[in-house]
Amino acid sequence: MKSKYNFQVKYNPAIIIEEGSLLRLPEIINSGAYFPLPRRFILVVDRAFHDANGDLLGKFVKDIKSEALIWPFESGENAKSLPGLMKILDFCSKNSIKRDDAIGVIGGGTLCDMIAFAASVYLRGIHMINIPTTLISCVDPVFGKAAINHGGVKNLIGSYFVPDLTLIDVSFLKKDSRRYYVTGIAEVIKSAFIDSKRSVDELEADMAGLVGMDNGIIDKYVKLGIKVKTSCVLGDELGLRGKHFRLSLGHNLADILEMADLPDRLTHGESVALGMIFAAYVNGRINPGSSHLLSRTKALISAAGLPTRPNSNAIQPDKILDLLRKSKKNYDKGISLVVLNDYGKVDNANNVDPEIVKEGIGYLINE
């Protein structure tokens, strides 16, 4: 008689959204509630954040019972690379970081993403605390995937990884530059469309408050973003069960635009906004029943103060079409796009007609 054994590995990552949560970091680490008290704890901090808050960080890190090291780090897309990764791994190695030690990161999405990838591969994985400080990195925190750029391709090298703990303190978001705060609203819009018509309706009504940095409104939509992200990741951590891909709405084109060498380089959120408009247009041509979503998408993006067309004549439709054909997000030999068939109904459109794709690029540029 054959016996069947089912083994399931589970872990319980935590996300805390609380004003002042950063100041509780020593208490959280010392408690051992999320992982055993490490012998050493490295805190990698975005240099700009460190320059503004270095004295504060120095004071509360002294209360951590572990041997704690603060490392100011230059962030940005250029740092999110193999040389940047090696810098992190070499630092961990030189400081004799072991499997029972931990690393933390304070900064925006690119730095959080790179540190998460480093934590996932160093010694096959060490404990990590993620502390995002921008709206986009709070709405769309490192949770499920981590990666670095390579060869001009965004997130080409990566892994599936979830930090042990994510701390979100929305009071820090108001310290971000205006452009980078607004860029985060693109991920809020994406989350609302993935969730439901009700969320889109509420966001439309709340947009002025979100743009105006109302604390209560920010808190509401950070929670929405995390709700949507965790619902897509948990149970599909490796992206094999048809849930994880929904988070890529708008990202097929966004990954290309963000890495493009343009006179006025687009931020991640600006690229996602344009990618959502492009996807809505193309899907409206493929599936006319979804055409009503294009005007709604554009209206929300415009209300947020995000671009509805790229501010550059350097974009080449044929080159973008070629890059879409080579995209890592494709599931077969043709072009795949993550599209929205209706509120809350995300799908993969495979083998999309290249002429319709090119038409969509033209619409975005000339709209």
C-alpha positions as a Markdown table, in Angstrom:
| # | Residue | x | y | z |
|---|---|---|---|---|
| 1 | Met | 0.0 | 0.0 | 0.0 |
| 2 | Lys | 1.4 | 3.4 | -1.0 |
| 3 | Ser | 1.4 | 6.2 | 1.5 |
| 4 | Lys | 1.1 | 9.8 | 0.5 |
| 5 | Tyr | 2.7 | 12.5 | 2.5 |
| 6 | Asn | 1.9 | 16.2 | 2.1 |
| 7 | Phe | 4.5 | 18.7 | 3.4 |
| 8 | Gln | 3.8 | 22.4 | 3.4 |
| 9 | Val | 6.3 | 25.0 | 4.4 |
| 10 | Lys | 4.8 | 28.1 | 5.9 |
| 11 | Tyr | 6.2 | 31.4 | 7.2 |
| 12 | Asn | 4.4 | 34.3 | 8.7 |
| 13 | Pro | 6.0 | 37.6 | 7.6 |
| 14 | Ala | 4.5 | 40.7 | 9.3 |
| 15 | Ile | 3.7 | 44.2 | 8.2 |
| 16 | Ile | 3.3 | 46.9 | 10.8 |
| 17 | Ile | 1.7 | 50.2 | 9.8 |
| 18 | Glu | 2.1 | 52.6 | 12.7 |
| 19 | Glu | 3.2 | 56.2 | 13.1 |
| 20 | Gly | 6.4 | 56.1 | 15.1 |
| 21 | Ser | 7.1 | 52.5 | 14.3 |
| 22 | Leu | 10.7 | 53.3 | 13.3 |
| 23 | Leu | 11.4 | 54.5 | 16.8 |
| 24 | Arg | 10.3 | 51.1 | 18.1 |
| 25 | Leu | 12.9 | 49.3 | 16.1 |
| 26 | Pro | 15.1 | 48.5 | 19.1 |
| 27 | Glu | 12.2 | 47.2 | 21.1 |
| 28 | Ile | 11.0 | 45.1 | 18.1 |
| 29 | Ile | 14.5 | 43.5 | 17.5 |
| 30 | Asn | 15.2 | 43.0 | 21.2 |
| 31 | Ser | 11.8 | 41.2 | 21.7 |
| 32 | Gly | 12.7 | 38.4 | 19.4 |
| 33 | Ala | 9.1 | 38.3 | 18.2 |
| 34 | Tyr | 9.9 | 38.1 | 14.5 |
| 35 | Phe | 13.2 | 36.3 | 14.5 |
| 36 | Pro | 15.7 | 35.4 | 17.3 |
| 37 | Leu | 17.8 | 38.2 | 18.6 |
| 38 | Pro | 20.7 | 38.4 | 16.2 |
| 39 | Arg | 24.4 | 38.6 | 17.2 |
| 40 | Arg | 24.9 | 41.4 | 14.6 |
| 41 | Phe | 22.4 | 43.7 | 12.9 |
| 42 | Ile | 23.4 | 45.8 | 9.8 |
| 43 | Leu | 21.1 | 48.8 | 9.1 |
| 44 | Val | 21.6 | 50.0 | 5.5 |
| 45 | Val | 20.2 | 53.6 | 5.2 |
| 46 | Asp | 19.6 | 55.7 | 2.2 |
| 47 | Arg | 22.2 | 58.4 | 2.3 |
| 48 | Ala | 19.8 | 61.3 | 2.0 |
| 49 | Phe | 17.7 | 59.9 | 4.8 |
| 50 | His | 20.8 | 59.3 | 6.9 |
| 51 | Asp | 22.0 | 62.9 | 6.3 |
| 52 | Ala | 18.7 | 64.2 | 7.6 |
| 53 | Asn | 18.2 | 61.8 | 10.5 |
| 54 | Gly | 21.7 | 60.5 | 11.4 |
| 55 | Asp | 21.7 | 61.8 | 15.0 |
| 56 | Leu | 18.3 | 60.2 | 15.7 |
| 57 | Leu | 19.4 | 56.9 | 14.1 |
| 58 | Gly | 22.6 | 56.8 | 16.1 |
| 59 | Lys | 20.7 | 57.3 | 19.4 |
| 60 | Phe | 18.1 | 54.6 | 19.0 |
| 61 | Val | 20.4 | 52.1 | 17.5 |
| 62 | Lys | 22.4 | 52.1 | 20.8 |
| 63 | Asp | 19.3 | 50.6 | 22.4 |
| 64 | Ile | 19.5 | 47.5 | 20.3 |
| 65 | Lys | 21.0 | 44.6 | 22.3 |
| 66 | Ser | 22.7 | 43.2 | 19.2 |
| 67 | Glu | 25.9 | 44.6 | 17.8 |
| 68 | Ala | 24.4 | 47.2 | 15.4 |
| 69 | Leu | 26.1 | 48.8 | 12.4 |
| 70 | Ile | 24.6 | 51.7 | 10.5 |
| 71 | Trp | 25.7 | 51.9 | 6.8 |
| 72 | Pro | 24.7 | 55.0 | 4.8 |
| 73 | Phe | 24.3 | 53.9 | 1.1 |
| 74 | Glu | 23.9 | 55.7 | -2.2 |
| 75 | Ser | 20.6 | 54.5 | -3.7 |
| 76 | Gly | 18.9 | 54.9 | -7.1 |
| 77 | Glu | 18.4 | 52.7 | -10.2 |
| 78 | Asn | 22.2 | 52.9 | -11.0 |
| 79 | Ala | 23.0 | 51.4 | -7.6 |
| 80 | Lys | 20.5 | 48.6 | -8.1 |
| 81 | Ser | 23.0 | 46.6 | -10.1 |
| 82 | Leu | 25.5 | 43.7 | -9.9 |
| 83 | Pro | 28.2 | 46.1 | -8.6 |
| 84 | Gly | 25.8 | 47.5 | -6.0 |
| 85 | Leu | 24.8 | 43.9 | -5.0 |
| 86 | Met | 28.5 | 42.9 | -4.7 |
| 87 | Lys | 29.1 | 45.9 | -2.5 |
| 88 | Ile | 26.4 | 44.7 | -0.1 |
| 89 | Leu | 27.5 | 41.1 | -0.1 |
| 90 | Asp | 31.2 | 42.0 | 0.4 |
| 91 | Phe | 30.2 | 44.2 | 3.4 |
| 92 | Cys | 28.3 | 41.4 | 5.0 |
| 93 | Ser | 31.2 | 39.0 | 4.4 |
| 94 | Lys | 33.8 | 41.4 | 5.8 |
| 95 | Asn | 31.7 | 41.9 | 8.9 |
| 96 | Ser | 31.3 | 38.2 | 9.4 |
| 97 | Ile | 27.5 | 38.2 | 9.1 |
| 98 | Lys | 26.1 | 34.7 | 9.8 |
| 99 | Arg | 22.9 | 33.0 | 9.2 |
| 100 | Asp | 21.5 | 34.0 | 12.6 |
| 101 | Asp | 22.3 | 37.6 | 12.0 |
| 102 | Ala | 20.0 | 40.2 | 10.3 |
| 103 | Ile | 20.0 | 43.1 | 7.9 |
| 104 | Gly | 17.6 | 46.0 | 7.8 |
| 105 | Val | 17.0 | 48.7 | 5.2 |
| 106 | Ile | 15.6 | 52.3 | 5.4 |
| 107 | Gly | 14.9 | 53.9 | 2.1 |
| 108 | Gly | 13.0 | 53.9 | -1.1 |
| 109 | Gly | 12.0 | 51.1 | -3.4 |
| 110 | Thr | 15.2 | 50.6 | -5.3 |
| 111 | Leu | 17.3 | 50.3 | -2.1 |
| 112 | Cys | 14.8 | 48.1 | -0.4 |
| 113 | Asp | 14.6 | 45.9 | -3.5 |
| 114 | Met | 18.4 | 45.5 | -3.7 |
| 115 | Ile | 18.9 | 44.8 | 0.0 |
| 116 | Ala | 16.0 | 42.2 | -0.1 |
| 117 | Phe | 17.8 | 40.5 | -3.0 |
| 118 | Ala | 21.1 | 40.5 | -1.1 |
| 119 | Ala | 19.4 | 39.1 | 2.0 |
| 120 | Ser | 17.8 | 36.3 | -0.1 |
| 121 | Val | 21.1 | 35.1 | -1.6 |
| 122 | Tyr | 23.7 | 35.8 | 1.1 |
| 123 | Leu | 24.3 | 32.5 | 2.9 |
| 124 | Arg | 21.1 | 31.3 | 1.1 |
| 125 | Gly | 19.0 | 33.8 | 3.1 |
| 126 | Ile | 19.3 | 35.8 | 6.3 |
| 127 | His | 16.7 | 37.7 | 8.4 |
| 128 | Met | 15.6 | 41.1 | 7.1 |
| 129 | Ile | 13.6 | 44.1 | 8.3 |
| 130 | Asn | 12.2 | 46.4 | 5.5 |
| 131 | Ile | 11.5 | 50.0 | 6.4 |
| 132 | Pro | 10.3 | 51.9 | 3.2 |
| 133 | Thr | 10.2 | 55.7 | 3.3 |
| 134 | Thr | 8.5 | 56.6 | 0.1 |
| 135 | Leu | 4.8 | 56.3 | -0.9 |
| 136 | Ile | 5.6 | 54.0 | -3.8 |
| 137 | Ser | 7.7 | 51.6 | -1.6 |
| 138 | Cys | 5.0 | 51.6 | 1.1 |
| 139 | Val | 2.1 | 50.9 | -1.3 |
| 140 | Asp | 4.2 | 48.4 | -3.2 |
| 141 | Pro | 6.7 | 47.1 | -0.6 |
| 142 | Val | 9.2 | 44.3 | -1.2 |
| 143 | Phe | 7.0 | 41.3 | -0.6 |
| 144 | Gly | 7.3 | 38.2 | -2.8 |
| 145 | Lys | 10.0 | 39.2 | -5.2 |
| 146 | Ala | 13.3 | 41.1 | -5.1 |
| 147 | Ala | 15.7 | 41.9 | -7.9 |
| 148 | Ile | 18.4 | 44.0 | -9.5 |
| 149 | Asn | 18.8 | 45.5 | -12.9 |
| 150 | His | 21.3 | 44.2 | -15.5 |
| 151 | Gly | 22.2 | 44.9 | -19.1 |
| 152 | Gly | 19.7 | 47.7 | -19.3 |
| 153 | Val | 16.8 | 45.4 | -18.3 |
| 154 | Lys | 14.9 | 46.1 | -15.2 |
| 155 | Asn | 14.8 | 43.4 | -12.5 |
| 156 | Leu | 16.5 | 40.9 | -14.8 |
| 157 | Ile | 18.2 | 39.1 | -11.9 |
| 158 | Gly | 16.1 | 38.3 | -8.9 |
| 159 | Ser | 14.5 | 35.8 | -6.5 |
| 160 | Tyr | 11.3 | 35.2 | -4.6 |
| 161 | Phe | 11.7 | 36.5 | -1.1 |
| 162 | Val | 9.6 | 38.0 | 1.7 |
| 163 | Pro | 11.3 | 40.0 | 4.6 |
| 164 | Asp | 10.5 | 38.9 | 8.1 |
| 165 | Leu | 9.1 | 42.2 | 9.0 |
| 166 | Thr | 8.1 | 45.5 | 7.2 |
| 167 | Leu | 7.7 | 48.6 | 9.2 |
| 168 | Ile | 5.7 | 51.5 | 7.7 |
| 169 | Asp | 5.6 | 54.9 | 9.3 |
| 170 | Val | 3.5 | 57.2 | 7.0 |
| 171 | Ser | 4.7 | 60.3 | 8.8 |
| 172 | Phe | 8.0 | 60.0 | 6.8 |
| 173 | Leu | 6.2 | 60.1 | 3.4 |
| 174 | Lys | 5.7 | 63.9 | 3.7 |
| 175 | Lys | 9.4 | 64.4 | 3.7 |
| 176 | Asp | 9.7 | 63.0 | 0.2 |
| 177 | Ser | 10.1 | 65.3 | -2.8 |
| 178 | Arg | 6.8 | 66.3 | -4.5 |
| 179 | Arg | 7.6 | 64.5 | -7.7 |
| 180 | Tyr | 8.5 | 61.2 | -5.9 |
| 181 | Tyr | 5.5 | 61.4 | -3.6 |
| 182 | Val | 3.2 | 61.8 | -6.6 |
| 183 | Thr | 4.9 | 59.0 | -8.5 |
| 184 | Gly | 3.7 | 56.6 | -5.8 |
| 185 | Ile | 0.1 | 57.4 | -6.5 |
| 186 | Ala | 0.5 | 55.4 | -9.7 |
| 187 | Glu | 0.8 | 52.2 | -7.7 |
| 188 | Val | -2.3 | 53.3 | -5.6 |
| 189 | Ile | -4.3 | 53.6 | -8.9 |
| 190 | Lys | -3.0 | 50.2 | -10.0 |
| 191 | Ser | -4.0 | 48.6 | -6.7 |
| 192 | Ala | -7.5 | 50.1 | -6.8 |
| 193 | Phe | -8.2 | 48.7 | -10.3 |
| 194 | Ile | -6.9 | 45.3 | -9.3 |
| 195 | Asp | -9.1 | 45.4 | -6.2 |
| 196 | Ser | -12.6 | 46.5 | -7.3 |
| 197 | Lys | -14.8 | 49.2 | -8.8 |
| 198 | Arg | -15.6 | 50.3 | -5.2 |
| 199 | Ser | -11.9 | 51.0 | -4.6 |
| 200 | Val | -11.6 | 53.0 | -7.8 |
| 201 | Asp | -14.8 | 55.0 | -7.0 |
| 202 | Glu | -13.4 | 55.8 | -3.5 |
| 203 | Leu | -10.0 | 56.7 | -4.8 |
| 204 | Glu | -11.6 | 59.1 | -7.3 |
| 205 | Ala | -13.4 | 60.8 | -4.4 |
| 206 | Asp | -10.2 | 60.8 | -2.2 |
| 207 | Met | -7.7 | 61.9 | -4.8 |
| 208 | Ala | -7.5 | 65.5 | -3.7 |
| 209 | Gly | -6.8 | 64.4 | -0.1 |
| 210 | Leu | -4.2 | 61.9 | -1.3 |
| 211 | Val | -2.4 | 64.4 | -3.5 |
| 212 | Gly | -2.7 | 66.9 | -0.6 |
| 213 | Met | -0.9 | 64.4 | 1.7 |
| 214 | Asp | -3.7 | 63.9 | 4.2 |
| 215 | Asn | -2.4 | 61.4 | 6.8 |
| 216 | Gly | -5.7 | 59.5 | 7.1 |
| 217 | Ile | -6.0 | 59.2 | 3.3 |
| 218 | Ile | -2.4 | 58.1 | 2.9 |
| 219 | Asp | -2.9 | 55.5 | 5.6 |
| 220 | Lys | -6.0 | 54.2 | 3.8 |
| 221 | Tyr | -4.3 | 53.7 | 0.5 |
| 222 | Val | -1.1 | 52.2 | 1.9 |
| 223 | Lys | -3.3 | 49.6 | 3.5 |
| 224 | Leu | -5.2 | 49.0 | 0.2 |
| 225 | Gly | -1.9 | 48.5 | -1.6 |
| 226 | Ile | -0.7 | 46.0 | 0.9 |
| 227 | Lys | -4.0 | 44.2 | 1.0 |
| 228 | Val | -3.9 | 43.8 | -2.8 |
| 229 | Lys | -0.2 | 42.8 | -2.9 |
| 230 | Thr | -0.5 | 40.2 | -0.1 |
| 231 | Ser | -3.7 | 38.8 | -1.7 |
| 232 | Cys | -1.7 | 38.3 | -5.0 |
| 233 | Val | 1.4 | 36.9 | -3.3 |
| 234 | Leu | 0.3 | 34.7 | -0.4 |
| 235 | Gly | -0.5 | 31.2 | -1.8 |
| 236 | Asp | 1.4 | 32.0 | -5.0 |
| 237 | Glu | 4.8 | 33.0 | -3.7 |
| 238 | Leu | 6.6 | 31.5 | -6.7 |
| 239 | Gly | 4.2 | 33.0 | -9.3 |
| 240 | Leu | 2.9 | 29.6 | -10.5 |
| 241 | Arg | -0.8 | 29.7 | -9.4 |
| 242 | Gly | -2.1 | 32.6 | -11.5 |
| 243 | Lys | -2.3 | 35.2 | -8.8 |
| 244 | His | 1.1 | 36.9 | -8.6 |
| 245 | Phe | 1.1 | 38.2 | -12.2 |
| 246 | Arg | -1.8 | 40.6 | -11.5 |
| 247 | Leu | 0.7 | 42.9 | -9.8 |
| 248 | Ser | 2.3 | 43.5 | -13.2 |
| 249 | Leu | -0.6 | 45.6 | -14.5 |
| 250 | Gly | 1.0 | 48.4 | -16.4 |
| 251 | His | 4.5 | 47.0 | -15.9 |
| 252 | Asn | 5.1 | 45.4 | -19.3 |
| 253 | Leu | 5.7 | 48.8 | -20.9 |
| 254 | Ala | 6.7 | 50.5 | -17.6 |
| 255 | Asp | 9.9 | 48.3 | -17.2 |
| 256 | Ile | 11.0 | 49.5 | -20.7 |
| 257 | Leu | 10.2 | 53.2 | -20.3 |
| 258 | Glu | 11.9 | 53.4 | -16.8 |
| 259 | Met | 15.1 | 52.0 | -18.2 |
| 260 | Ala | 15.0 | 54.1 | -21.4 |
| 261 | Asp | 17.8 | 56.6 | -21.8 |
| 262 | Leu | 15.6 | 59.7 | -22.2 |
| 263 | Pro | 16.5 | 63.3 | -21.7 |
| 264 | Asp | 14.0 | 63.5 | -18.8 |
| 265 | Arg | 14.2 | 60.0 | -17.3 |
| 266 | Leu | 10.9 | 58.7 | -16.1 |
| 267 | Thr | 10.4 | 57.5 | -12.5 |
| 268 | His | 8.9 | 54.1 | -11.8 |
| 269 | Gly | 5.5 | 55.4 | -11.0 |
| 270 | Glu | 5.4 | 57.7 | -14.0 |
| 271 | Ser | 6.3 | 54.7 | -16.2 |
| 272 | Val | 3.6 | 52.6 | -14.5 |
| 273 | Ala | 1.0 | 55.3 | -15.2 |
| 274 | Leu | 1.9 | 55.4 | -18.9 |
| 275 | Gly | 2.0 | 51.6 | -18.9 |
| 276 | Met | -1.5 | 51.4 | -17.6 |
| 277 | Ile | -2.8 | 53.8 | -20.2 |
| 278 | Phe | -1.1 | 51.7 | -22.9 |
| 279 | Ala | -2.5 | 48.4 | -21.6 |
| 280 | Ala | -6.0 | 49.9 | -21.4 |
| 281 | Tyr | -5.8 | 51.1 | -25.0 |
| 282 | Val | -4.5 | 47.8 | -26.4 |
| 283 | Asn | -7.0 | 45.7 | -24.4 |
| 284 | Gly | -9.8 | 48.0 | -25.6 |
| 285 | Arg | -8.8 | 47.1 | -29.2 |
| 286 | Ile | -8.6 | 43.3 | -28.3 |
| 287 | Asn | -11.6 | 43.3 | -26.0 |
| 288 | Pro | -14.0 | 46.1 | -26.8 |
| 289 | Gly | -15.9 | 45.3 | -23.6 |
| 290 | Ser | -13.0 | 46.8 | -21.6 |
| 291 | Ser | -12.8 | 50.1 | -23.6 |
| 292 | His | -14.5 | 52.1 | -20.8 |
| 293 | Leu | -11.5 | 51.6 | -18.6 |
| 294 | Leu | -9.2 | 53.7 | -20.7 |
| 295 | Ser | -10.9 | 57.0 | -20.0 |
| 296 | Arg | -11.2 | 56.1 | -16.3 |
| 297 | Thr | -7.5 | 55.2 | -16.1 |
| 298 | Lys | -6.4 | 58.4 | -17.8 |
| 299 | Ala | -8.7 | 60.6 | -15.6 |
| 300 | Leu | -7.3 | 59.2 | -12.4 |
| 301 | Ile | -3.7 | 59.5 | -13.6 |
| 302 | Ser | -4.3 | 63.1 | -14.7 |
| 303 | Ala | -6.0 | 63.9 | -11.4 |
| 304 | Ala | -3.0 | 62.7 | -9.5 |
| 305 | Gly | -0.7 | 65.0 | -11.5 |
| 306 | Leu | 1.0 | 62.1 | -13.3 |
| 307 | Pro | 1.8 | 62.2 | -17.0 |
| 308 | Thr | -0.6 | 60.8 | -19.5 |
| 309 | Arg | 2.0 | 60.9 | -22.3 |
| 310 | Pro | 5.8 | 60.7 | -22.3 |
| 311 | Asn | 7.4 | 64.1 | -22.4 |
| 312 | Ser | 10.0 | 63.1 | -25.0 |
| 313 | Asn | 10.3 | 62.8 | -28.7 |
| 314 | Ala | 13.2 | 60.3 | -28.2 |
| 315 | Ile | 10.8 | 57.3 | -27.8 |
| 316 | Gln | 11.0 | 55.0 | -30.8 |
| 317 | Pro | 7.9 | 52.8 | -31.3 |
| 318 | Asp | 9.8 | 50.1 | -33.3 |
| 319 | Lys | 12.4 | 49.8 | -30.6 |
| 320 | Ile | 9.8 | 49.5 | -27.9 |
| 321 | Leu | 8.0 | 46.9 | -29.9 |
| 322 | Asp | 11.2 | 44.9 | -30.1 |
| 323 | Leu | 11.8 | 45.2 | -26.4 |
| 324 | Leu | 8.3 | 44.1 | -25.6 |
| 325 | Arg | 8.9 | 41.0 | -27.8 |
| 326 | Lys | 12.0 | 40.2 | -25.6 |
| 327 | Ser | 10.3 | 41.1 | -22.3 |
| 328 | Lys | 10.9 | 38.7 | -19.4 |
| 329 | Lys | 7.2 | 38.9 | -18.7 |
| 330 | Asn | 6.3 | 37.0 | -21.9 |
| 331 | Tyr | 4.9 | 33.5 | -21.5 |
| 332 | Asp | 5.5 | 32.4 | -25.1 |
| 333 | Lys | 7.1 | 33.5 | -28.3 |
| 334 | Gly | 4.6 | 36.4 | -28.9 |
| 335 | Ile | 4.0 | 39.6 | -26.9 |
| 336 | Ser | 2.2 | 39.1 | -23.6 |
| 337 | Leu | 0.5 | 42.0 | -21.7 |
| 338 | Val | -1.2 | 42.1 | -18.3 |
| 339 | Val | -4.5 | 43.7 | -18.9 |
| 340 | Leu | -7.7 | 44.7 | -17.1 |
| 341 | Asn | -10.9 | 43.2 | -18.5 |
| 342 | Asp | -13.0 | 44.9 | -15.9 |
| 343 | Tyr | -12.7 | 46.3 | -12.3 |
| 344 | Gly | -11.0 | 43.6 | -10.3 |
| 345 | Lys | -10.6 | 41.3 | -13.3 |
| 346 | Val | -6.9 | 41.1 | -14.4 |
| 347 | Asp | -5.8 | 38.8 | -17.2 |
| 348 | Asn | -2.9 | 37.9 | -19.4 |
| 349 | Ala | -3.3 | 38.7 | -23.1 |
| 350 | Asn | -1.0 | 36.4 | -25.0 |
| 351 | Asn | 0.2 | 36.6 | -28.6 |
| 352 | Val | -1.0 | 40.2 | -28.9 |
| 353 | Asp | -1.1 | 41.4 | -32.5 |
| 354 | Pro | 2.1 | 43.5 | -32.9 |
| 355 | Glu | 0.2 | 46.0 | -35.1 |
| 356 | Ile | -2.2 | 46.7 | -32.3 |
| 357 | Val | 0.7 | 47.0 | -29.9 |
| 358 | Lys | 2.4 | 49.5 | -32.2 |
| 359 | Glu | -0.9 | 51.4 | -32.5 |
| 360 | Gly | -1.1 | 51.5 | -28.7 |
| 361 | Ile | 2.5 | 53.0 | -28.5 |
| 362 | Gly | 1.5 | 55.6 | -31.1 |
| 363 | Tyr | -1.6 | 56.5 | -29.1 |
| 364 | Leu | 0.4 | 57.0 | -26.0 |
| 365 | Ile | 3.0 | 59.2 | -27.7 |
| 366 | Asn | 0.6 | 61.3 | -29.8 |
| 367 | Glu | -2.4 | 61.4 | -27.5 |
